[in-house]
Amino acid sequence: MKHTLDIVPLKSWIDTGDKPLIIAGPCSAETEEQLVSTAHLLANTGKVNVLRAGIWKPRTRPGEFEGIGSVGLEWLRRAKAETGLLTATEVATAKHVEEALAAGIDILWVGARSTANPFTVQEIADALQSVDVPVFVKNPVNPDLSLWIGALERINRAGIKKLGAIHRGFSSFEKTAFRNEPMWDLAVQLKSACPELPIINDPSHICGNRELIPYIAQKAMDMDQQGLIVESHIDPSVAWTDAKQQVTPAALADLLDNLSVRHPESNNPVFDDKLAELRQQIDKLDDAILKQIGDRMKIAEKIGEYKRDNNVTILQVSRWDEILEKRVQLARALSLSEDFAAKYLELLHNESIRKQNEVMNVKPVAEA
C-alpha cells in the first residue's frame, strides 16, 4: 500500500554534490573541547555534510549519563561557526524541539524509542507546527513498519516537508553479530510504500561495534539508501557512551574513501537492454511459479476434502516436519539460504491450511 507524504526532495534542502549525505559526530556531546575538536577533524576530511551530537540521551537505566543537556547546544553552535558544518541532534520532547530551534540547530531527528510511542511523536509534531526545519525519523526499536510510517505521517502533517527516515536496525531476541538486526526487508518495504522518502542508514547502531560498520555502510549504498549517519569521536576509547561503535574522523574518512556508491539507474543503453532481457526472464519464471502454486493449492483443497470425509485433522505435525526437512535440504543443494526456504515453506503451509479450513466444515454435495 502506497502512502503519500507531502515532502520535497533531499537535494532541495541540502547540497551533497550528488554524493550520499554524510552526518557524523560523537554519540554524546561530552565537553566543549571534545565536540569542537571532533567537528574540526570531521570538517577537514571534506566528506561530512552535517555534525551530529546527542545532547539529551534516553538511557535504559537511571543513573546512566543522560546527556550534557542544553549547554551542549551552544557547543554545537560554536562548532558550526568555526567549521561551517550544519548541525543535528535528537529531540524527544516539545521542550527539546523549542531549545534546539532557539539554538539554531539545522536538522532534528526523532529517536527509535520515541518513534515507538505515538504520544511522544505527536508531542514533537505539535512543537514543529509552522516550523521549516528538516526532520529525520528513526525506525522504532521493534520491527513495526506501521509505527515507522505513522511517525513519519505525524511529522509530515505538522507541516514538515523536509522529511527523511533513518534505518538503524531493530531489536531481536536472537543473539547475532549485530547490536540491532538490519532487517533490510523492512527498509525496502518503507521505500516501496513511500517512494519519494529519502532513507539514510545508521551503521553505528546496527553494528554496535566499529569493525562491522564498513560492511553495513556498503550494504546501505547497494540498497540505494541516500546517506549515512555515523558516530565519530576524537578518541572513542574514552567516549562516555557507545564507545565500541564510534570511529575516529580519520577512520571515517578511510571508510568513505573505500565506499562504492552506486546509482539506481544507468545511462548505458546496452545495460538497459540486457537488464530488460533478464527481467523478462524473471517475469516468466514468476508467472510460472504462481501458476504452480495455484495448482498446489487446488490439490491442498482436495486433501482438505479427503481429510474431512475421513474425520482427520487438518494439521499433521509429522508431515509438516518431513516437508520442512526435505525441502530445506533441497534448497541448500540449490544454493538457497535455509532461512529463505523455511519462510517460503511456512507461507505455503499456512496458505494450504487456510484452503483446507475453507472446505473442512462444508458438507459434501451428496449430503447437502
C-alpha positions as a printed NumPy array, in Angstrom:
array([[  0.   ,   0.   ,   0.   ],
       [  1.376,   3.376,  -1.043],
       [  1.49 ,   6.231,   1.469],
       [  1.513,   9.784,   0.152],
       [  3.798,  12.179,   2.008],
       [  3.915,  15.864,   1.108],
       [  7.698,  16.214,   1.022],
       [ 10.407,  17.845,  -1.059],
       [ 13.48 ,  16.055,  -2.476],
       [ 16.55 ,  15.719,  -0.271],
       [ 18.733,  17.58 ,  -2.767],
       [ 16.46 ,  20.632,  -2.493],
       [ 17.263,  21.162,   1.19 ],
       [ 20.846,  20.008,   1.497],
       [ 23.595,  20.131,  -1.11 ],
       [ 25.666,  16.96 ,  -1.096],
       [ 27.163,  17.449,  -4.544],
       [ 25.374,  14.387,  -5.936],
       [ 27.04 ,  12.261,  -3.251],
       [ 25.481,  10.43 ,  -0.301],
       [ 24.513,  12.602,   2.656],
       [ 27.04 ,  12.099,   5.45 ],
       [ 26.096,  13.005,   9.015],
       [ 28.8  ,  12.309,  11.59 ],
       [ 29.827,  13.207,  15.085],
       [ 30.01 ,  11.865,  18.628],
       [ 27.259,   9.784,  20.16 ],
       [ 27.177,  12.324,  23.005],
       [ 28.408,  15.854,  23.402],
       [ 30.621,  15.379,  26.455],
       [ 32.721,  18.545,  26.71 ],
       [ 33.023,  21.629,  24.572],
       [ 36.6  ,  20.754,  23.636],
       [ 35.698,  17.183,  22.68 ],
       [ 32.816,  18.276,  20.447],
       [ 34.515,  21.211,  18.734],
       [ 37.777,  19.311,  18.177],
       [ 35.892,  16.377,  16.664],
       [ 33.968,  18.807,  14.44 ],
       [ 37.19 ,  20.32 ,  13.076],
       [ 38.623,  16.897,  12.284],
       [ 35.416,  15.855,  10.527],
       [ 35.247,  19.099,   8.551],
       [ 38.878,  18.687,   7.495],
       [ 38.043,  15.38 ,   5.792],
       [ 35.921,  17.306,   3.298],
       [ 33.493,  14.384,   3.294],
       [ 30.998,  15.293,   6.029],
       [ 27.91 ,  17.453,   5.477],
       [ 26.423,  17.574,   8.962],
       [ 27.788,  17.394,  12.506],
       [ 25.684,  15.265,  14.837],
       [ 25.824,  15.054,  18.627],
       [ 23.496,  13.704,  21.277],
       [ 22.501,  16.454,  23.714],
       [ 19.738,  14.556,  25.516],
       [ 20.262,  10.805,  25.8  ],
       [ 17.413,   8.386,  26.595],
       [ 19.03 ,   5.724,  28.766],
       [ 17.753,   2.288,  29.693],
       [ 18.524,   2.611,  33.393],
       [ 18.524,   5.562,  35.801],
       [ 21.906,   6.865,  36.868],
       [ 23.483,   6.45 ,  33.44 ],
       [ 24.739,   9.514,  31.555],
       [ 21.619,  11.136,  30.06 ],
       [ 23.355,  13.811,  28.039],
       [ 25.056,  17.082,  28.83 ],
       [ 21.795,  18.979,  28.313],
       [ 21.055,  22.384,  26.852],
       [ 24.57 ,  23.757,  27.3  ],
       [ 25.667,  21.372,  24.545],
       [ 23.545,  23.298,  22.069],
       [ 25.883,  26.252,  22.463],
       [ 28.822,  23.958,  21.736],
       [ 27.126,  22.859,  18.523],
       [ 26.563,  26.497,  17.605],
       [ 30.272,  27.235,  18.125],
       [ 31.291,  24.138,  16.117],
       [ 29.13 ,  25.308,  13.214],
       [ 30.561,  28.822,  13.36 ],
       [ 34.133,  27.514,  13.247],
       [ 33.73 ,  24.695,  10.705],
       [ 30.743,  25.606,   8.546],
       [ 29.161,  22.198,   9.159],
       [ 25.414,  22.041,   9.588],
       [ 24.307,  20.641,  12.951],
       [ 21.866,  17.92 ,  14.013],
       [ 20.604,  16.447,  17.262],
       [ 17.904,  14.132,  18.606],
       [ 14.744,  15.523,  20.185],
       [ 12.316,  13.594,  22.366],
       [ 10.066,  16.278,  23.873],
       [  8.477,  19.566,  22.894],
       [ 10.977,  21.332,  25.15 ],
       [ 13.871,  19.722,  23.28 ],
       [ 12.41 ,  20.966,  19.994],
       [ 11.989,  24.508,  21.289],
       [ 15.512,  24.699,  22.728],
       [ 17.141,  23.142,  19.654],
       [ 15.383,  25.537,  17.302],
       [ 16.22 ,  28.518,  19.508],
       [ 19.883,  27.479,  19.346],
       [ 19.778,  27.343,  15.538],
       [ 20.177,  23.575,  15.148],
       [ 19.781,  22.822,  11.442],
       [ 18.384,  19.268,  11.474],
       [ 16.428,  17.306,  14.075],
       [ 15.858,  13.597,  14.364],
       [ 13.347,  11.509,  16.281],
       [ 14.965,   8.545,  18.033],
       [ 13.93 ,   4.901,  17.9  ],
       [ 12.418,   4.858,  21.388],
       [ 10.375,   7.965,  20.602],
       [  9.151,   6.594,  17.272],
       [  7.698,   3.631,  19.149],
       [  5.38 ,   5.926,  21.144],
       [  2.704,   7.791,  19.115],
       [  2.041,  10.154,  22.047],
       [  5.699,  11.217,  22.065],
       [  5.775,  11.635,  18.292],
       [  2.618,  13.726,  18.376],
       [  4.093,  15.973,  21.092],
       [  7.141,  16.535,  18.903],
       [  4.95 ,  17.107,  15.838],
       [  2.865,  19.7  ,  17.684],
       [  6.036,  21.557,  18.657],
       [  7.082,  21.589,  14.983],
       [  3.907,  23.274,  13.721],
       [  4.721,  26.186,  11.371],
       [  8.456,  25.437,  11.541],
       [ 10.622,  24.937,   8.458],
       [ 13.302,  22.518,   9.638],
       [ 14.459,  19.158,   8.251],
       [ 13.477,  16.158,  10.384],
       [ 14.593,  12.537,  10.205],
       [ 12.651,   9.744,  11.878],
       [ 14.469,   6.626,  13.037],
       [ 12.756,   3.267,  12.802],
       [ 11.119,   2.065,  16.036],
       [ 13.091,  -0.29 ,  18.271],
       [ 10.922,  -3.26 ,  17.31 ],
       [ 10.206,  -4.285,  13.7  ],
       [  6.901,  -2.473,  13.203],
       [  6.584,  -0.792,   9.81 ],
       [  3.224,   0.787,  10.665],
       [  4.715,   2.622,  13.649],
       [  7.535,   3.938,  11.468],
       [  5.178,   5.165,   8.754],
       [  2.777,   6.548,  11.343],
       [  5.537,   8.617,  12.943],
       [  6.555,   9.988,   9.549],
       [  2.949,  10.882,   8.775],
       [  2.517,  12.705,  12.108],
       [  5.623,  14.812,  11.477],
       [  4.58 ,  15.461,   7.881],
       [  1.092,  16.56 ,   8.906],
       [  2.689,  19.128,  11.2  ],
       [  3.895,  20.831,   8.019],
       [  7.403,  19.347,   7.841],
       [  8.18 ,  18.805,   4.16 ],
       [ 11.939,  18.315,   4.545],
       [ 11.497,  14.803,   5.861],
       [ 13.584,  11.641,   5.836],
       [ 13.934,   8.29 ,   7.568],
       [ 16.867,   6.676,   9.361],
       [ 17.28 ,   2.908,   9.184],
       [ 19.089,   1.963,  12.423],
       [ 18.138,  -1.699,  12.733],
       [ 15.712,  -3.496,  15.017],
       [ 15.821,  -5.219,  18.361],
       [ 15.84 ,  -9.011,  18.245],
       [ 15.772, -11.774,  20.85 ],
       [ 18.322, -13.704,  18.815],
       [ 21.973, -13.016,  19.566],
       [ 23.807, -12.181,  16.353],
       [ 26.865, -10.239,  15.271],
       [ 24.769,  -7.066,  15.21 ],
       [ 23.548,  -4.904,  18.054],
       [ 20.345,  -4.344,  16.068],
       [ 19.318,  -6.61 ,  13.21 ],
       [ 19.334,  -4.71 ,   9.884],
       [ 16.15 ,  -6.388,   8.632],
       [ 16.714,  -4.832,   5.22 ],
       [ 13.309,  -6.043,   4.054],
       [ 11.582,  -3.506,   6.33 ],
       [ 13.618,  -0.64 ,   4.867],
       [ 12.709,  -1.919,   1.403],
       [  9.035,  -2.06 ,   2.394],
       [  9.227,   1.525,   3.647],
       [ 10.775,   2.655,   0.366],
       [  8.107,   0.792,  -1.585],
       [  5.353,   2.391,   0.498],
       [  6.891,   5.884,   0.343],
       [  8.973,   6.001,  -2.881],
       [  9.889,   9.688,  -2.591],
       [ 11.109,   9.41 ,   1.013],
       [ 14.897,   9.685,   1.477],
       [ 16.273,   6.931,   3.715],
       [ 19.725,   7.092,   5.272],
       [ 21.474,   4.362,   7.224],
       [ 22.817,   4.296,  10.775],
       [ 25.512,   1.591,  10.666],
       [ 26.758,   2.529,  14.144],
       [ 23.556,   1.394,  15.856],
       [ 23.041,  -1.574,  13.567],
       [ 26.533,  -2.896,  14.231],
       [ 27.237,  -1.955,  17.813],
       [ 30.94 ,  -2.285,  17.013],
       [ 33.145,  -0.333,  14.659],
       [ 34.57 ,  -3.378,  12.865],
       [ 31.305,  -4.132,  11.056],
       [ 30.474,  -0.543,  10.089],
       [ 32.189,  -0.612,   6.645],
       [ 30.243,  -3.741,   5.702],
       [ 26.858,  -2.278,   6.639],
       [ 27.695,   1.111,   5.113],
       [ 28.453,  -0.551,   1.779],
       [ 25.317,  -2.66 ,   2.004],
       [ 23.296,   0.539,   2.564],
       [ 24.741,   2.056,  -0.613],
       [ 23.993,  -1.14 ,  -2.516],
       [ 20.391,  -0.915,  -1.276],
       [ 20.076,   2.643,  -2.684],
       [ 19.931,   4.394,   0.677],
       [ 20.76 ,   8.072,   0.338],
       [ 23.35 ,   8.527,   3.049],
       [ 24.856,   7.562,   6.382],
       [ 24.704,   8.835,   9.943],
       [ 27.831,   7.584,  11.704],
       [ 29.039,   8.101,  15.239],
       [ 32.547,   9.575,  15.23 ],
       [ 34.596,  10.612,  18.27 ],
       [ 38.029,  12.192,  18.537],
       [ 39.029,   9.314,  20.881],
       [ 36.424,   6.521,  21.009],
       [ 38.33 ,   4.668,  23.714],
       [ 37.287,   7.287,  26.284],
       [ 33.787,   8.014,  24.959],
       [ 31.149,   8.317,  27.676],
       [ 28.524,   6.408,  25.651],
       [ 28.628,   3.678,  22.985],
       [ 32.427,   3.687,  22.784],
       [ 32.601,   0.416,  20.812],
       [ 30.537,   1.685,  17.883],
       [ 32.276,   5.027,  17.342],
       [ 35.082,   5.634,  14.841],
       [ 37.716,   8.335,  14.665],
       [ 37.318,  11.017,  11.975],
       [ 40.335,   9.536,  10.196],
       [ 38.769,   6.067,  10.194],
       [ 35.533,   7.543,   8.888],
       [ 37.38 ,   9.258,   6.041],
       [ 39.04 ,   5.951,   5.146],
       [ 35.664,   4.188,   5.217],
       [ 34.118,   6.769,   2.897],
       [ 37.104,   6.628,   0.523],
       [ 36.543,   2.888,   0.111],
       [ 32.787,   3.107,  -0.31 ],
       [ 31.414,   2.155,  -3.724],
       [ 28.481,   4.447,  -4.468],
       [ 26.045,   3.054,  -6.985],
       [ 23.077,   4.622,  -8.747],
       [ 19.518,   3.338,  -9.247],
       [ 19.623,   3.993, -12.991],
       [ 22.11 ,   3.792, -15.866],
       [ 22.521,   5.916, -18.982],
       [ 24.078,   2.996, -20.86 ],
       [ 21.546,   1.681, -23.449],
       [ 23.368,  -1.664, -23.719],
       [ 22.989,  -2.129, -19.968],
       [ 19.303,  -1.182, -20.139],
       [ 18.641,  -3.669, -22.949],
       [ 20.394,  -6.512, -21.146],
       [ 18.625,  -5.694, -17.875],
       [ 15.254,  -5.672, -19.639],
       [ 16.042,  -9.081, -21.147],
       [ 16.945, -10.567, -17.767],
       [ 13.9  ,  -9.034, -16.115],
       [ 11.706, -10.566, -18.805],
       [ 13.127, -13.963, -17.887],
       [ 12.38 , -13.284, -14.225],
       [  8.809, -12.258, -15.081],
       [  8.216, -15.525, -16.968],
       [  9.567, -17.559, -14.078],
       [  7.452, -15.629, -11.559],
       [  4.332, -16.25 , -13.637],
       [  5.148, -19.972, -13.843],
       [  5.813, -20.176, -10.096],
       [  2.484, -18.52 ,  -9.247],
       [  0.616, -20.863, -11.616],
       [  2.27 , -23.856,  -9.959],
       [  1.399, -22.519,  -6.509],
       [ -2.206, -22.165,  -7.7  ],
       [ -2.156, -25.81 ,  -8.816],
       [ -0.664, -26.796,  -5.469],
       [ -3.486, -25.074,  -3.588],
       [ -6.099, -26.91 ,  -5.661],
       [ -4.523, -30.158,  -4.511],
       [ -4.492, -28.84 ,  -0.94 ],
       [ -8.259, -28.277,  -1.216],
       [ -8.727, -31.87 ,  -2.363],
       [ -6.621, -33.049,   0.577],
       [ -8.847, -30.978,   2.868],
       [-11.965, -32.603,   1.43 ],
       [-10.437, -36.059,   1.823],
       [ -9.47 , -35.345,   5.445],
       [-12.967, -34.004,   6.137],
       [-14.648, -37.079,   4.7  ],
       [-12.413, -39.321,   6.812],
       [-12.534, -37.251,  10.04 ],
       [ -8.823, -36.459,  10.007],
       [ -7.448, -33.196,  11.434],
       [ -6.005, -30.557,   9.145],
       [ -2.691, -30.182,  10.96 ],
       [ -0.403, -33.204,  10.937],
       [  2.857, -32.181,  12.546],
       [  4.879, -35.179,  11.403],
       [  4.03 , -34.453,   7.757],
       [  4.995, -30.784,   8.146],
       [  8.307, -31.729,   9.766],
       [  9.011, -34.115,   6.886],
       [  8.283, -31.429,   4.269],
       [ 10.425, -28.885,   6.052],
       [ 13.421, -31.183,   6.413],
       [ 13.413, -32.462,   2.83 ],
       [ 12.727, -29.135,   1.144],
       [ 15.339, -27.274,   3.17 ],
       [ 17.875, -29.901,   2.144],
       [ 16.907, -29.342,  -1.484],
       [ 17.133, -25.566,  -1.045],
       [ 20.632, -25.933,   0.374],
       [ 21.648, -28.024,  -2.63 ],
       [ 20.285, -25.271,  -4.889],
       [ 22.366, -22.624,  -3.059],
       [ 19.301, -21.07 ,  -1.454],
       [ 19.509, -19.961,   2.156],
       [ 17.857, -22.179,   4.738],
       [ 16.15 , -19.163,   6.265],
       [ 14.55 , -18.221,   2.931],
       [ 13.443, -21.787,   2.287],
       [ 11.919, -22.159,   5.758],
       [  9.992, -18.876,   5.457],
       [  8.798, -19.729,   1.958],
       [  7.602, -23.163,   3.048],
       [  5.879, -21.683,   6.086],
       [  3.931, -19.3  ,   3.846],
       [  2.909, -22.183,   1.583],
       [  1.946, -24.291,   4.595],
       [ -0.175, -21.521,   6.117],
       [ -1.987, -20.946,   2.82 ],
       [ -2.59 , -24.702,   2.472],
       [ -4.09 , -24.789,   5.964],
       [ -6.298, -21.829,   5.103],
       [ -7.524, -23.58 ,   1.97 ],
       [ -8.23 , -26.779,   3.901],
       [-10.061, -24.81 ,   6.595],
       [-12.364, -23.416,   3.909],
       [-13.564, -26.888,   2.913],
       [-13.29 , -28.718,   6.258],
       [-16.756, -27.823,   7.505],
       [-18.509, -27.673,   4.148],
       [-20.759, -30.678,   3.682],
       [-20.225, -32.744,   0.516],
       [-22.728, -32.066,  -2.259],
       [-24.293, -35.503,  -1.826],
       [-25.153, -34.736,   1.818],
       [-26.442, -31.186,   1.234]])
